[in-house]
C-alpha cells in the first residue's frame, strides 16, 4: 500500500501528533508499505527511510504551523498514493484533504487537537463557533475520520461530522515497564527528587507530571497540592508556560527535569509514585497511558480522553474538572496508602496490555483499506456504463 502522510506537526517538534505519526511510519516501514510525508518546514529530509517534503510555516507559541502551498497537490499527484493520512488536520491538513479529493484519493483524518476547545478557553467568543465550523468542514471532506476517545466521538457527532470511527493510540509496553523501578538510574533519580529521611530511611511520595508546559495543560493547578505533607513534585517537559508554572508553584518542593525522551523518560516515569494530569482539554491523554504502562496510578480530570483511560477507583481517580480541592483529595488518598498505589498501578498496567503500537497501527492500516474500499464503491456507484450513455 502507498500512503501519503500530511501532518501539522513533525520532528524536531515534540508533540502527541509527532509521536503518533512517527510510530505509524515506523510500522509502515516494518511491514513493507511505501510512504511519504508532507510537513511544516524544519523537518528532517527523511524518516524511517521515507522522504519528507516540507512546506513553508510560521511559528506560533514555539510550534511551526504549516501554511497551504500549491506544492501539496503536486506532491500527491506525483506520489499517487492509495490513501492520504491527515494527522490532526488544520490549515495544511485541510489543503491535503481537498487536494486528495480533487485527485480522487481517499483520505483518513485523525482528530487529535481540540482547536475549538482552545478558542473557548482563550475566551475568543465568536471564534469558538467559527472554529467548530472549520473542524466540521475539514472532516466532512475526509473519507473517514478517526477519533481517539468517546468524548471526541460525542463532540463530533453533535457537530454532525459523518463517517466516524474510534482509533486509540498505542503505548511502548517494553520501554515503560514496572520492572524499571529496580534500575539503579531510577534509585538515583528518586534520591535526587526525594532524598531519604536520615532518621527513618523513608522518603516522600513523588507526584509526577509529564507533558508540554503550555496553557492548555493547566499545570499551574498543581498549586492545589501546596502544604500537603510528605509529597514532592517532579515535572517533565518544557514550553511557554514554564514562567507561569514557576510562579504558581513557588516555594513548593518541585524538581524540574526538563524535556526528556527515550530511556531518560522511562526512568522518570519509574521514579514516580503517582502520576497527575490537570488539563481538561485532552482529546486522548498519551502520557496517562505511558504512566499506566509504567505501573503508576493516575489522577486526572473527568473530562475528555482521560474518561476512557482512567477507571475511577480501579487504576486511578478522576477528579471534578473545575475542582482543585477534588484533585488534592485524590492525590492525598494515594499518597497516604502505598498498598493502594501498588494495586492501582498493577491495574493500570493490565489496562494497556492490548494497546501496543504494532497492534494499534495494524488497526489503522485496516482503516486505510476500508477508506480505499469506500472510495472504490463510490466510483462504482457513479460510473455510468457506455451502453446507458446517450
Buried (B, 14 or more C-beta within 10 A) or exposed (E): BBBBBBBBBBBEBBBBBBBBBBBBBBBBBEEEBBBBBBBBEEBEEEBBEBEBBBBBBEEEEEBBBBBBBEBBBEBBEEBEBBBBBBBBBBBBBBBBBBBBBEEEBBBBBBBBBBBBBBBBBEEBEEBBEEBBEBBBEBBBBBBBBBBBBEBBBEBBEEBEBEBBBEBBBBBBBEBBBBEBBEBEBBBEBBEEBBEEEEEEEEBBBBBBBBBBBBBBBBBBBBBBBBEBEEBBBBBBBBBEBBEBBBEBBEEBBBBBBEBBEEEBBBBBBBBBBBBBBBBBBBBBBBBBBBBBBBBBBBBBBBBBBBBBBBBEEBBBBBBBBEEBEBBBBBBBBBBBBEEEBBBBBBBBBEBBEEBBBBBBBEBBBEBBBBBBEBBEEEEEEEEEEEEEEE
